[in-house]
Amino acid sequence: MLSSINNSFEQDTHDADANCDGPDLDFIYADVDGYQNEIAELYSYTEFSEFQMNVKAFEDQMEIYDLPPNWQKQDPASQRGIIMKLVDQLEVSDRTFRMQAARCILYLAQGCWAEVQSDEEQHQITRDNVLVLHQLGVFASFIDLLNMEIESACSPDIVAVKITNVTLVDSTDIRVILSVLYIITETIRDERERGSEDYKELAESFVQEINAPLADGELLAVKLLGMITRFCSGAAPQFPMKKVVLLLWKVSLLGLGGMDVLKNLKNEYRLKVGLEPINEDTLEVTRCMRASSPPATATDILENQYPKRNFKRSLMKQRFLDEPEQIDMELSGNEGQTNANNASSNGEEEYYRPYDDPSSSANSGTSTANPNNQPNAAQAPAAIPPVQITARLPWTPKVRQKDIDQFLDISRNKFIGYSLIGDHESLAGLPQPIHEGFKTLQRHMYMSLADVQIKKEEDIARNPISTHEDEIKLTPAEVLYQAILPNLPQYMIALLKVLLAASPTSKSKTESINIMADVLPKKMPLTATQSTKLSVDMGRHKEIIVKAVSAIILLYLKHFKINHVYQFEFMSQHLVFANCIPLVLKFFNQTITEYVNTKNSIPLLDFPSCVIGEQPDLSGDSFVYGGEMSDKPYSWRNVFSCINLLRILNKLIKWKHSRVMMLVVFKSAPILKKTLKVRHAMMQLYVLKLLKMQTKYLGRQWRKSNMKTMSAIYSKVRSIPTQYLGLFATFLSFVQVRHRLNDDWAFGNDLESRPWDFQAEECTLRACVDRFNLRRYPEATQKCGNNGTAAQNAENAQQSNMMAGNNGCGNNGSEANGYGHNGGSNGGANNLHHQQQQQQQLNDYGVEGGFPSDEILTHSDFAFFGHSGWWDRKVELTDYFKANYAVWLEEEVYNSQTDWDAL
């Protein structure tokens, strides 16, 4: 039997490789891209003319100081004196002189590019100037300028005038300020990551500065989040969103810490509560995985393997969720038997190996270039011996205490006929195999930091007087959470609105905000070249915003989860209430391979290439060549954004059955399967995790029709049932699997899939989170409660409609509705009726094809499934209102003129 399993797996691998779309992507996931790329993404191509304005301002200012307009010819003392004069000029009341000094400082932060001949020289000058600029208090001065611009933009006089047709000109001054702040922040972050000695003290003091409240008591991150909220509300449409979210991302990344800091903090907190540190890291393990070939569809089989065979598709039973892959296994069965023996001899070494660039395999002597300009610490050195074939798995198996209790309850009821509530160890009367299984589960039991924190909160709630609560340590994540707690629902809604507007699948006619305000020039292009340049710039602009917003949300989720799990749950719930799950699914509802490979960039126009050296004429061939200069077959920021969004989706849904049902109801399986076509191991891992969560609800026929996807989940995701562990031990000896022991995800035997439990699960979680916030942050929680009424209403509507949706999907109609675990064949008429009823409900509430429309996503007061939570609510009318109803109707309804455009 084991040989047949191996043959089947090798057959799937061989057949899929024959239909792969291309080589593996040599993308290395990191906190950020290379420094030059991150700086270049700050500027849009339409800002090219403003670079000369910076030089002109510097030359005029040096003429006033009676000095030569050459920064490099000045000695260090003279340079510091010039910067101090410019800082003093930033405080004058005249806006013209103030912004002239700001442009001079921006020119210095940009590396005095008019005086250099290479990118390296410009980078070195930027590095030296930023060190001096921060020492002389330029960062703090520009924070004051930013406050002035925010107050000016949000003043009653400005707000009263409705700004229409916002262009690049309307945000000129604030873009200068944000650019200086961003360059200083990104340069210090990059030098700190490189470990520069001369930046060591500066970096530490700068991190403390951005983690401390400003003069007005606000954190810089909170101020930037407030700018995003004002922009989304329409109070300040001229704010340049790309620069705001980029600065917020880099400030948060530097203040909180990246992947290395997260890993160290997690182990530090685990040791503090008596848990063992974790040596494995998902990101590090996936860097050594090879990408799986995407599951082949029927079309791929017919075109690639059997081009001359006429296959009658009428013989194939269609299912609504996906194209069946059963044909693939039937057609390739004979060929797989021949190829399996040849592939099995070296399959172990090939499947788990350090990553090699496929494009350089022909020349083994040439090392693969680092695509991110980052330290290549994750790749294994050449001196490491080849992997030996052992029974070892790259993932350590895990099991929760809840799984052990469930295993014991089932065994006791089966063999003895009774259960022991609260007994976690007694094995009396159970057969010897159960004893061995129990010991295996105990040996691999994993206690997470979140479990310890939840247990502590339960003890405090049960015994508030006798239970000692630890002192709250003011870590950067704790300080940030306390600062954003009062307005966290609004911040999450604003971030998702920006993400929606930047999504490539959003419709421009329904966008409620204009994120292109800092791209569109005052005069529209006249020539074809200018139009193409603007089109590329707009696509690039959206991609950068998606990259920054996804990184911000993921960074906050990860740090809050480590700091305290209920902080993470509070943010997660508000993201769910603001329809983050359908929004991410809508983002992936496109040809994701094209999105990953799309290069909306013109390297000749990226800073500093666009201002250093002789500039070519961007017309004809030179323009096309400029867009194809990169030798990478993918866009770094697009792959980065996709992985971030998948990780966000995993964090929101993991261990939440009600949210898993949202994936099923929105028919996410075919969308996620299309994402598997991107040949990158990390992206595929998170996609397969999402598919694994909902497999038990998709029905038996779906699992039967998608055996290659099931095999991919077995080969990468951490799960396998305990009863099959011995059977699959040999088969999985060379596969990257993390075992979630006693998990029957592939067989549909879900004991927790009753729909009425889902509402109780979310309500219980919300009650625990509210109790936690009220105890630790009473004042901020009260403010948040006053501001979060809309989100609470959305939650009520979501729960009531999810309840209705689940009750409408009985066992008999599970397959037609997309989920259920019985897979019964009877009740066809009921299946059709339930399906039509569900689709009609979705259409009534603006949900087309399983996805909310943009209008629902941009209004947080409504739930993604409709508004029955509002309309079903009983409202008692007063006697006074009933007596004067006719008067109220006449004055408030008939005679009231509503300006809908103003609303």
C-alpha positions in Angstrom: 0.0 0.0 0.0 2.9 2.4 0.8 4.3 1.8 -2.7 1.0 2.7 -4.3 0.9 5.9 -2.2 4.4 6.8 -3.3 3.6 6.0 -6.9 0.5 8.1 -6.8 2.4 11.1 -5.3 5.2 10.8 -7.8 2.7 10.5 -10.6 1.0 13.7 -9.5 4.3 15.5 -9.2 5.5 14.4 -12.7 2.2 15.3 -14.4 2.0 18.6 -12.7 5.5 19.5 -13.7 4.6 18.9 -17.3 2.0 21.6 -17.0 3.8 24.2 -15.0 3.7 27.8 -16.0 7.3 28.6 -15.6 10.3 28.3 -13.3 10.3 28.9 -9.6 10.4 32.5 -8.5 13.7 33.5 -6.9 11.8 35.9 -4.6 13.2 36.1 -1.1 10.6 37.4 1.4 12.0 40.1 3.6 10.7 43.1 5.7 11.5 45.5 2.8 13.0 45.7 -0.7 16.4 47.1 -1.4 17.1 50.6 -0.1 17.3 52.2 -3.6 14.0 50.6 -4.6 12.3 51.8 -1.4 13.5 55.4 -2.0 12.6 55.3 -5.7 9.0 54.2 -4.8 8.5 57.4 -2.8 8.3 59.5 -5.9 5.8 59.3 -8.8 7.0 59.8 -12.3 4.9 63.0 -12.5 7.1 64.6 -9.8 10.1 64.6 -12.1 9.9 68.4 -12.7 9.9 69.1 -8.9 13.5 67.8 -8.6 14.7 70.8 -10.4 12.7 73.0 -8.1 14.8 71.6 -5.2 18.0 72.5 -6.9 16.8 76.0 -7.7 15.8 76.5 -4.1 19.2 75.4 -2.9 21.1 77.7 -5.3 18.9 80.7 -4.4 19.5 80.0 -0.7 23.2 79.7 -1.1 23.2 83.0 -3.0 21.5 84.6 0.0 24.2 83.2 2.2 26.8 84.4 -0.2 28.3 80.9 -0.6 29.0 78.9 -3.8 26.1 76.5 -4.7 28.2 73.4 -4.2 27.5 71.3 -1.0 30.6 69.1 -1.3 33.0 72.0 -1.4 31.8 73.2 2.1 33.7 72.0 5.1 31.7 70.1 7.8 31.5 73.2 10.1 30.1 75.3 7.3 27.6 72.5 6.3 26.3 72.3 9.9 26.0 76.1 10.0 24.0 76.1 6.8 21.6 73.4 8.1 21.1 75.4 11.3 20.2 78.5 9.4 17.7 76.5 7.3 16.2 75.1 10.5 15.7 78.6 11.8 14.1 79.6 8.5 11.5 76.8 8.9 10.0 78.7 11.7 9.2 81.9 9.9 5.6 82.9 9.2 6.0 83.4 5.5 5.1 80.2 3.8 7.2 80.9 0.7 10.5 81.3 2.7 9.5 78.4 4.9 9.0 76.0 2.0 12.1 77.3 0.3 14.1 76.1 3.3 12.2 72.9 3.3 13.1 72.2 -0.3 16.8 73.0 0.4 16.7 70.4 3.2 15.0 67.9 0.8 17.7 68.4 -1.7 20.3 67.7 0.9 18.4 64.6 2.0 18.3 63.4 -1.6 22.1 63.3 -1.7 22.8 66.5 -3.6 22.3 64.6 -6.8 23.2 67.5 -9.1 26.8 67.3 -7.9 27.4 63.6 -8.3 28.0 61.2 -11.2 26.9 57.8 -9.8 24.1 56.3 -7.6 26.7 55.1 -5.1 28.0 58.6 -4.6 24.5 59.9 -4.2 23.7 57.3 -1.6 26.9 58.0 0.4 26.1 61.8 0.5 22.5 61.0 1.6 23.9 58.8 4.3 26.2 61.5 5.6 23.6 64.3 5.4 20.9 62.4 7.2 23.3 61.8 10.1 23.8 65.6 10.4 20.2 66.5 9.7 18.9 64.4 12.6 21.6 65.5 15.0 20.5 69.1 14.4 16.8 68.5 15.0 15.5 68.6 11.4 13.2 65.6 12.0 11.4 67.3 14.9 11.2 70.6 12.9 9.5 68.8 10.0 7.1 67.1 12.4 6.0 70.6 13.5 5.6 71.6 9.8 3.5 68.5 9.3 1.2 69.5 12.2 0.8 72.9 10.6 -0.1 71.4 7.2 -2.6 69.1 8.9 -4.3 71.9 10.8 -4.3 74.1 7.7 -5.9 71.3 5.5 -8.5 70.5 8.1 -9.4 74.1 9.1 -13.1 75.0 8.9 -12.4 77.5 6.1 -10.8 74.9 3.9 -13.3 72.1 4.8 -16.2 74.4 4.0 -14.9 74.7 0.4 -15.5 71.4 -1.3 -12.3 70.5 -3.2 -12.9 68.9 -6.5 -10.5 67.6 -9.2 -7.6 67.3 -6.8 -4.2 67.2 -8.6 -0.5 67.0 -7.9 -0.4 70.8 -7.3 -2.7 70.7 -4.3 -0.3 68.6 -2.2 3.0 70.2 -3.2 4.1 71.5 0.2 3.0 68.5 2.3 4.7 66.1 -0.1 8.0 68.0 0.5 7.6 67.5 4.2 6.6 63.9 4.0 9.5 63.2 1.6 12.1 64.5 4.1 10.6 62.5 7.0 10.5 59.4 4.9 14.1 59.7 3.6 15.4 60.2 7.2 13.4 57.3 8.5 14.3 54.9 5.7 18.0 55.8 5.8 18.3 55.3 9.5 16.3 52.0 9.3 18.6 50.7 6.5 21.8 51.7 8.3 20.5 50.1 11.5 19.8 46.9 9.6 23.3 46.9 8.1 24.8 47.4 11.6 26.7 50.6 10.8 28.8 51.7 13.8 28.4 55.5 13.2 24.6 55.1 13.0 24.3 52.8 16.1 23.7 55.5 18.7 21.6 57.6 16.3 19.4 54.7 15.4 18.7 53.8 19.0 17.8 57.3 19.9 15.6 57.7 16.8 13.7 54.5 17.7 13.0 55.9 21.1 12.0 59.2 19.6 9.3 57.8 17.3 8.0 55.5 20.0 7.5 58.4 22.4 4.6 60.9 22.2 5.1 64.1 20.4 4.7 67.6 21.9 0.9 67.3 21.5 0.8 63.9 23.2 0.2 61.9 20.0 2.5 59.2 18.6 3.7 59.9 15.1 2.1 56.6 13.9 -1.3 57.8 15.3 -0.9 61.1 13.6 -0.4 59.4 10.3 -3.3 57.1 10.9 -5.4 60.2 11.6 -4.3 61.7 8.3 -5.6 58.5 6.5 -8.9 58.7 8.4 -9.4 62.4 7.4 -8.5 61.6 3.8 -11.1 58.7 3.7 -13.8 60.9 5.3 -13.3 63.5 2.6 -12.1 66.2 5.0 -8.6 66.4 3.4 -8.7 64.9 -0.1 -5.4 66.6 -1.0 -3.4 64.4 1.3 -0.8 62.3 -0.7 -1.9 58.9 0.5 1.1 57.0 -1.0 3.6 59.0 0.9 1.5 58.9 4.1 1.2 55.1 4.1 4.8 54.6 3.2 6.0 56.8 6.1 3.5 55.1 8.4 4.9 51.7 7.3 8.5 52.6 7.9 7.9 54.4 11.2 6.0 51.3 12.5 8.6 48.9 11.2 11.4 50.8 12.8 9.6 51.4 16.0 8.1 47.9 16.5 10.7 45.8 14.7 10.7 43.4 11.8 10.8 39.6 11.5 14.0 39.1 13.5 12.6 41.3 16.4 9.4 39.3 16.3 11.1 36.0 16.6 13.3 37.2 19.5 10.3 38.7 21.3 8.3 35.6 20.9 11.0 33.4 22.5 11.6 36.0 25.2 7.9 36.1 26.2 7.7 32.3 26.1 10.6 31.9 28.5 9.1 34.5 30.8 5.9 32.4 31.2 7.8 29.1 31.5 7.5 27.8 27.9 10.3 26.5 25.8 11.6 28.7 23.0 10.7 27.9 19.4 13.6 27.0 17.2 11.6 26.6 14.0 10.5 29.6 12.0 8.0 29.3 9.2 9.6 31.9 7.0 13.0 30.2 7.3 11.7 26.8 6.6 9.7 27.9 3.6 12.8 29.5 2.1 14.3 26.0 1.7 11.1 24.5 0.2 10.6 24.0 -3.5 7.4 25.3 -5.1 4.8 22.7 -6.0 3.6 22.7 -9.5 0.0 24.0 -9.8 -2.8 21.5 -10.0 -3.3 20.8 -13.6 -6.8 21.4 -15.1 -8.6 19.5 -17.7 -7.6 22.0 -20.3 -3.9 21.7 -19.5 -4.1 17.9 -19.9 -5.8 18.1 -23.2 -3.5 20.7 -24.7 -0.1 19.5 -23.3 -0.3 15.7 -23.0 -3.0 14.6 -25.4 -3.3 17.2 -28.1 -4.8 14.9 -30.7 -7.3 13.2 -28.4 -10.9 14.4 -28.7 -12.4 14.4 -25.2 -16.1 14.7 -24.8 -16.7 17.2 -22.0 -20.3 16.2 -21.9 -19.3 13.0 -20.1 -17.8 15.0 -17.2 -20.0 15.9 -14.3 -19.5 19.6 -13.6 -19.4 21.0 -10.1 -20.0 24.6 -9.2 -16.9 25.2 -7.2 -14.0 24.1 -9.4 -12.9 22.4 -12.5 -12.5 18.7 -11.7 -9.0 17.3 -11.7 -10.2 13.7 -11.6 -9.7 13.6 -15.4 -6.0 14.4 -14.8 -5.5 11.4 -12.7 -7.5 9.1 -15.0 -5.6 10.2 -18.2 -2.2 10.1 -16.6 -2.5 6.9 -14.6 -0.7 4.7 -17.1 2.1 7.2 -17.7 2.6 7.8 -14.0 3.3 4.2 -13.3 6.3 4.3 -15.7 7.7 7.5 -14.3 7.2 6.8 -10.7 10.0 4.2 -10.4 12.5 6.6 -12.0 11.5 9.5 -9.8 11.2 7.7 -6.5 15.0 7.1 -6.3 15.8 10.8 -6.0 12.5 12.3 -4.9 13.7 12.6 -1.3 16.7 14.7 -2.1 15.0 16.9 -4.7 11.9 17.8 -2.7 13.7 19.2 0.4 16.7 21.2 -0.7 18.2 24.7 -0.3 16.8 27.0 -3.0 18.6 27.2 -6.3 17.9 29.7 -9.0 16.5 27.6 -12.0 17.9 30.2 -14.4 21.4 29.6 -13.3 21.3 25.8 -13.0 23.3 25.5 -16.3 26.2 27.4 -14.8 26.8 25.8 -11.4 29.8 27.9 -10.8 27.9 31.2 -10.8 26.1 32.1 -7.5 22.6 33.4 -7.6 22.3 37.1 -7.2 20.4 38.4 -4.2 17.2 39.9 -5.6 16.5 42.1 -2.6 20.0 43.4 -1.8 19.6 41.9 1.6 22.0 39.8 3.6 21.6 36.3 2.2 21.6 34.6 5.6 18.7 32.3 4.9 20.4 30.4 2.1 22.4 27.4 3.1 26.2 27.7 2.4 27.8 25.3 -0.1 29.7 23.4 2.6 26.5 21.9 4.0 26.4 18.2 3.2 23.5 16.8 1.2 20.3 16.0 3.1 20.2 12.4 4.4 17.1 10.3 3.9 15.8 9.7 7.4 12.4 9.5 9.1 12.8 13.1 10.2 10.2 15.7 9.2 11.2 19.4 8.7 8.2 20.4 10.8 7.8 19.4 14.4 4.4 17.8 15.0 2.0 19.8 17.2 -1.1 19.0 19.1 -3.2 21.2 21.4 -4.6 20.2 24.9 -8.0 20.5 23.4 -7.2 17.9 20.8 -6.0 15.5 23.5 -9.2 16.0 25.5 -11.3 15.3 22.4 -9.2 12.2 21.7 -9.8 10.9 25.2 -13.5 11.6 25.2 -14.1 9.8 21.9 -12.0 6.8 23.1 -13.8 6.6 26.4 -17.3 6.8 24.9 -16.3 4.2 22.3 -14.7 1.6 24.5 -16.1 2.2 27.9 -19.3 4.1 27.4 -18.8 7.1 29.6 -16.8 10.4 29.7 -14.8 12.0 32.5 -15.1 15.8 32.4 -11.9 17.5 33.4 -9.8 14.4 33.4 -6.9 14.8 31.1 -4.8 11.7 31.9 -6.9 8.7 33.0 -6.6 5.7 30.6 -8.3 3.0 32.7 -10.1 0.5 30.6 -8.8 1.7 27.3 -6.9 -0.7 24.9 -3.1 -0.5 24.4 -3.2 1.3 21.0 -5.1 4.1 22.6 -2.4 4.3 25.3 0.3 4.6 22.6 -1.7 7.2 20.7 -2.2 9.2 23.9 1.6 9.1 24.6 2.3 10.3 21.1 -0.1 13.2 21.5 1.4 14.1 24.8 4.9 14.0 23.4 4.0 16.5 20.8 1.7 18.8 22.8 2.4 22.4 22.0 1.4 25.2 24.4 1.3 28.6 22.6 1.9 31.9 24.2 -1.7 32.8 23.4 -3.0 29.8 25.4 -1.1 31.0 28.5 -2.4 34.5 28.1 -6.0 33.3 27.7 -5.7 31.1 30.7 -4.4 34.0 32.8 -7.3 36.1 31.7 -9.8 33.4 32.6 -8.2 33.1 36.1 -8.5 36.9 36.6 -12.1 36.9 35.5 -12.9 33.9 37.8 -11.0 35.2 40.8 -10.4 38.9 40.4 -9.2 39.5 43.9 -7.0 36.5 44.6 -5.4 36.4 41.1 -2.3 38.6 40.8 -2.0 40.5 37.5 1.4 41.2 36.2 2.6 44.7 35.7 1.9 46.0 32.2 5.2 46.5 30.5 5.3 49.5 28.2 6.7 47.9 25.2 6.5 49.7 21.8 3.5 47.5 20.8 1.8 48.2 24.2 2.3 51.9 23.8 0.9 51.8 20.2 -2.1 49.8 21.2 -3.0 52.2 24.0 -2.7 55.1 21.6 -4.8 53.7 18.8 -7.4 51.9 21.0 -9.9 54.8 21.2 -10.2 55.1 17.4 -9.0 51.6 16.3 -12.3 50.8 14.4 -12.0 54.0 12.3 -8.3 53.4 11.6 -9.0 49.8 10.3 -11.9 51.0 8.1 -9.7 53.8 6.7 -6.8 51.4 5.9 -9.2 49.0 4.2 -10.8 51.8 2.2 -7.4 52.8 0.9 -6.6 49.2 0.1 -9.9 48.8 -1.7 -9.3 51.9 -3.8 -5.8 50.6 -4.8 -7.0 47.1 -5.6 -6.7 46.2 -9.3 -10.1 44.6 -9.1 -11.9 47.7 -7.8 -14.2 49.6 -10.2 -13.3 53.3 -10.6 -16.9 54.4 -11.0 -17.7 53.2 -7.4 -14.5 54.5 -5.7 -15.4 56.8 -2.8 -11.9 58.2 -2.5 -9.4 59.5 -5.0 -6.0 58.0 -4.2 -4.6 59.4 -7.5 -4.5 62.9 -6.2 -0.7 62.9 -5.9 -0.2 61.3 -9.4 -2.5 63.2 -11.7 -0.8 66.3 -13.2 -2.6 69.6 -13.6 -2.4 69.3 -17.4 -3.3 65.9 -18.8 -0.9 64.2 -21.3 -1.2 65.0 -25.0 1.0 62.5 -26.7 0.9 58.7 -26.7 4.2 58.4 -24.9 3.0 60.7 -22.1 -0.2 58.8 -21.8 1.7 55.5 -21.5 4.0 57.0 -18.9 1.0 58.2 -16.9 -0.8 54.9 -17.2 2.3 53.1 -15.9 2.7 55.6 -13.1 -0.9 55.1 -12.0 -0.5 51.3 -11.9 2.8 51.6 -10.0 1.1 54.0 -7.6 -1.6 51.5 -6.7 0.8 48.7 -6.3 3.0 50.7 -3.9 -0.1 51.6 -1.8 -1.2 47.9 -1.6 2.3 46.9 -0.6 2.5 49.5 2.2 -1.1 49.0 3.6 -0.8 45.2 3.6 2.6 45.4 5.4 1.2 47.8 8.0 -1.8 45.6 8.9 0.3 42.4 9.0 3.0 44.1 11.2 0.3 45.3 13.7 -1.4 41.9 13.8 1.9 40.1 14.5 3.1 42.5 17.2 -0.2 42.7 19.0 -0.5 38.9 19.0 2.8 38.5 20.7 2.2 41.4 23.1 -1.3 40.0 24.1 -3.6 37.8 22.2 -6.7 39.8 23.1 -5.1 42.9 21.5 -4.7 40.9 18.4 -8.3 39.6 18.6 -9.7 43.1 19.0 -7.9 44.4 15.9 -8.9 41.2 14.0 -12.5 41.5 14.9 -12.7 45.0 13.6 -10.9 44.0 10.4 -13.5 41.3 10.0 -16.4 43.7 10.7 -15.0 46.1 8.1 -15.1 43.2 5.5 -11.4 42.6 5.2 -12.0 38.9 4.4 -14.1 39.5 1.2 -11.8 42.4 0.3 -8.8 40.2 0.2 -10.6 37.5 -1.7 -11.7 40.1 -4.2 -8.1 41.2 -4.6 -7.1 37.6 -5.6 -10.1 37.3 -7.9 -7.9 38.2 -10.9 -5.3 36.5 -13.0 -2.8 36.5 -10.2 0.1 35.3 -12.3 -0.3 38.3 -14.6 -0.4 40.6 -11.5 2.8 39.0 -10.1 4.6 39.4 -13.5 3.3 42.9 -14.2 6.1 45.5 -14.1 4.6 48.9 -13.8 7.9 50.6 -13.7 10.3 52.5 -15.9 13.8 52.1 -14.5 15.1 55.1 -16.4 12.5 57.3 -14.5 13.3 55.9 -11.0 15.1 58.1 -8.6 18.1 58.8 -8.7 18.6 57.4 -12.3 16.2 60.1 -13.6 18.4 63.0 -12.4 22.0 61.6 -12.6 24.0 61.5 -15.8 22.8 62.1 -19.3 19.0 61.5 -19.7 17.8 59.6 -22.7 14.8 60.7 -24.7 11.9 58.5 -23.6 10.3 57.9 -26.9 10.0 54.9 -29.1 12.4 52.1 -28.4 14.1 53.7 -25.4 10.8 53.9 -23.6 10.0 50.2 -24.2 13.5 49.2 -23.2 13.2 51.2 -20.0 10.3 49.1 -18.9 12.1 45.8 -19.6 15.5 46.5 -18.1 14.9 44.2 -15.1 15.9 40.6 -15.5 13.5 39.3 -12.9 10.4 37.6 -14.2 8.3 39.1 -11.5 7.5 42.3 -9.6 9.0 42.3 -6.1 6.4 44.5 -4.5 3.5 42.5 -6.1 4.7 39.2 -4.7 5.4 40.8 -1.4 1.8 42.3 -1.3 0.3 38.9 -2.2 2.1 37.1 0.5 1.2 39.8 3.1 -2.5 39.6 2.2 -2.5 35.8 2.4 -0.8 35.9 5.8 -3.4 38.5 7.0 -6.2 36.2 5.8 -4.6 33.3 7.6 -4.3 35.2 10.8 -7.9 36.4 10.7 -9.3 33.0 10.0 -7.1 30.5 11.9 -9.1 28.5 14.5 -12.2 30.6 13.9 -14.9 28.4 12.4 -17.3 31.2 11.7 -14.7 33.0 9.6 -13.8 29.8 7.8 -17.5 29.6 6.8 -17.1 33.0 5.3 -14.4 31.6 3.0 -16.8 28.8 2.0 -19.8 31.1 1.4 -17.7 33.5 -0.7 -16.6 30.5 -2.8 -12.9 31.2 -2.2 -11.7 27.7 -3.2 -11.4 28.3 -7.0 -9.8 31.7 -6.4 -7.2 30.3 -4.1 -6.5 27.4 -6.4 -5.7 29.9 -9.2 -3.2 31.5 -6.9 -1.3 28.2 -6.7 -0.1 28.8 -10.2 2.4 31.3 -8.8 5.5 29.1 -8.3 6.7 30.3 -5.0 6.8 28.0 -2.0 5.8 30.5 0.7 2.9 31.9 -1.2 1.7 28.4 -2.0 2.0 27.4 1.7 -0.3 30.1 2.9 -2.8 29.4 0.1 -2.9 25.7 1.0 -3.4 26.6 4.6 -6.5 28.5 3.6 -7.8 25.6 1.5 -7.1 23.2 4.3 -9.2 25.1 6.7 -12.3 24.8 4.6 -11.8 21.4 3.1 -14.1 19.6 5.5 -16.9 22.0 4.6 -16.5 21.7 0.8 -18.0 18.2 0.6 -16.8 14.8 -0.5 -17.2 15.4 -4.2 -15.0 18.5 -4.1 -12.2 16.5 -2.4 -12.6 13.7 -4.9 -12.3 16.2 -7.8 -9.3 18.0 -6.4 -7.0 15.3 -5.3 -3.9 17.1 -6.5 -4.7 20.1 -4.3 -5.3 17.6 -1.4 -1.9 16.1 -2.1 -0.3 19.5 -2.1 -1.8 20.2 1.3 -0.5 16.9 2.6 3.0 17.8 1.3 3.3 21.3 2.7 0.7 22.1 5.5 0.9 21.0 9.0 -1.8 18.4 9.4 -2.5 14.6 9.3 -4.8 12.4 11.4 -3.3 10.5 14.2 -4.9 7.2 13.2 -3.0 7.4 9.8 0.3 8.6 11.3 1.9 5.2 11.1 0.6 4.5 7.6 2.0 7.7 6.2 5.3 7.8 8.1 7.4 6.5 5.3 5.5 8.5 2.6 6.1 11.7 4.5 9.7 11.2 5.3 10.8 13.5 2.6 8.0 16.0 2.6 7.7 19.3 4.3 4.8 18.6 6.7 3.9 20.0 10.1 1.6 17.5 11.7 -1.5 18.8 13.5 -2.1 15.4 15.2 -5.6 14.2 15.4 -6.8 16.7 12.8 -9.3 15.1 10.4 -9.5 18.1 8.0 -9.5 15.8 4.9 -12.3 13.5 5.9 -15.1 15.9 6.9 -15.7 14.5 10.4 -16.1 17.9 12.0 -17.5 17.8 15.5 -17.6 21.6 15.7 -19.4 22.5 12.5 -22.9 23.1 13.9 -24.0 26.5 12.7 -25.5 27.6 16.0 -22.1 27.4 17.6 -20.5 30.0 15.3 -22.5 32.9 16.7 -21.7 31.8 20.2 -18.0 31.6 19.4 -17.8 35.1 18.1 -19.9 36.5 20.9 -17.8 34.7 23.6 -14.6 36.0 22.0 -16.0 39.6 21.8 -17.0 39.4 25.5 -13.6 38.2 26.6 -11.9 41.0 24.5 -14.2 43.7 25.9 -13.6 42.5 29.5 -9.9 42.6 28.9 -10.0 46.1 27.5 -12.3 47.4 30.2 -10.0 46.1 32.9 -6.7 47.4 31.5 -7.8 50.5 29.5 -11.1 51.7 30.9 -11.0 55.3 29.6 -9.8 54.4 26.1 -12.4 51.5 25.9 -15.2 53.9 26.7 -14.1 56.2 23.9 -13.8 53.3 21.6 -17.3 52.1 22.6 -18.8 55.5 21.7 -17.0 55.4 18.4 -17.6 51.8 17.6 -21.4 51.6 17.5 -21.3 51.1 13.8 -18.9 48.2 14.0 -21.1 46.6 16.7 -24.1 46.9 14.5 -22.1 45.3 11.7 -21.2 42.5 14.0 -24.8 41.8 14.9 -25.8 41.8 11.3 -22.9 39.5 10.4 -23.8 37.0 13.1 -27.5 36.9 12.3 -26.9 36.5 8.6 -24.2 33.9 9.0 -26.6 32.0 11.2 -29.3 32.2 8.6 -26.8 31.2 5.8 -25.7 28.2 7.8 -29.2 27.0 8.7 -30.1 27.3 5.0 -27.5 24.7 4.1 -28.7 21.4 5.4 -26.9 18.2 5.0 -28.9 17.3 1.9 -27.9 20.4 0.1 -24.3 20.7 1.3 -22.6 20.1 -2.0 -24.8 22.6 -4.0 -24.2 25.3 -1.4 -20.5 24.7 -1.4 -20.0 23.3 2.1 -21.2 20.5 4.3 -19.6 17.2 5.1 -22.2 14.5 4.3 -22.0 14.8 0.6 -25.5 13.2 0.2 -26.9 12.7 -3.3 -30.6 13.1 -2.3 -32.6 16.2 -2.1 -31.6 17.7 -5.5 -34.7 19.9 -5.6 -33.9 21.3 -2.1 -30.3 21.8 -3.3 -31.4 24.0 -6.2 -33.9 25.8 -4.0 -31.3 26.6 -1.3 -28.8 27.7 -3.8 -31.2 30.0 -5.6 -32.4 31.4 -2.3 -28.8 32.1 -1.1 -27.9 33.8 -4.3 -31.0 35.9 -4.3 -30.2 37.0 -0.8 -26.7 37.9 -1.9 -28.0 39.9 -4.8 -30.6 41.7 -2.7 -27.8 42.9 -0.4 -25.4 44.0 -3.2 -23.3 40.9 -3.3 -22.6 39.8 -6.8 -21.0 36.4 -7.5 -20.3 35.8 -3.8 -18.4 39.1 -3.3 -19.7 42.4 -1.7 -19.9 45.3 -4.0 -17.6 48.3 -3.5 -20.5 50.2 -1.9 -20.9 47.7 0.9 -17.2 47.5 1.5 -16.9 51.3 1.8 -19.6 51.7 4.4 -18.8 50.2 7.7 -22.3 50.6 9.0 -23.5 47.6 7.1 -22.5 43.9 7.3 -21.2 42.0 4.3 -24.2 39.7 4.3 -27.0 42.2 4.4 -28.9 44.2 7.0 -31.3 41.8 8.6 -29.5 42.5 12.0 -30.9 46.0 11.7 -34.4 45.4 10.3 -35.2 42.5 12.7 -34.6 44.7 15.7 -37.8 45.6 17.6 -38.1 49.3 18.4 -40.6 50.6 20.9 -42.2 53.9 19.9 -43.2 56.4 22.5 -46.8 57.6 22.9 -45.8 61.2 22.1 -44.3 60.0 18.8 -47.4 58.0 17.9 -49.6 61.0 18.6 -47.5 63.4 16.5 -46.6 61.0 13.8 -48.4 62.8 11.0 -46.7 66.1 12.0 -43.3 64.5 12.0 -44.0 62.9 8.6 -45.0 66.2 7.1 -42.0 68.2 8.4 -39.2 65.6 8.3 -40.1 63.6 5.2 -42.4 65.4 2.8 -41.1 68.9 3.3 -37.4 68.0 3.8 -35.1 68.5 0.8 -32.0 66.3 0.9 -28.9 67.1 -1.1 -27.8 63.6 -1.9 -24.6 64.8 -3.6 -23.5 66.6 -0.5 -24.1 63.4 1.5 
